[in-house]
């Protein structure tokens, strides 16, 4: 089936504008996603380091008072937007988990505890017991400068992706409206071109 000049021109404009919107949409999605990851990395880091400085927590960890640790941390976790907050001891064993209480006494997973136990704060993306997450870990240090525990504050990547998508919704709505407007403009533009050439078809 041979397409008319008007139809070819209209389809060309539609394909071009659609491709342009896809490219721009992809760019904005990646940009917003990176900004969210950076912001949440900083938020996780600040929370982990602040929790690591709580005197009562240090005392209860030193005494290995798991019940007191859980009572203290449940209050803190209820006020946080983090997907999970974990406290571990100097041997890398769970003392508290805000989501899975049954993990207490079991090893921390992810393979990134060595640096924290040596006194460093880190932020990584790892697969843990709840799935892939962006998490920040900080050492809990006693008055003698010894690392006695680990604080881990994390955000599941699916949660971060949901935030990215929600931020993209308004952009997608505006883009869709603009695309419809461009389709309408393209159709009337091609109709006008056809009138200008007296409905003749160029070779």
Beta strands, then each sheet from edge to edge (+ up, - down):
strand 1: 84-89
strand 2: 94-97
strand 3: 122-128
strand 4: 131-141
strand 5: 147-156
sheet 1: 2+ 1- 5+ 4- 3+
end
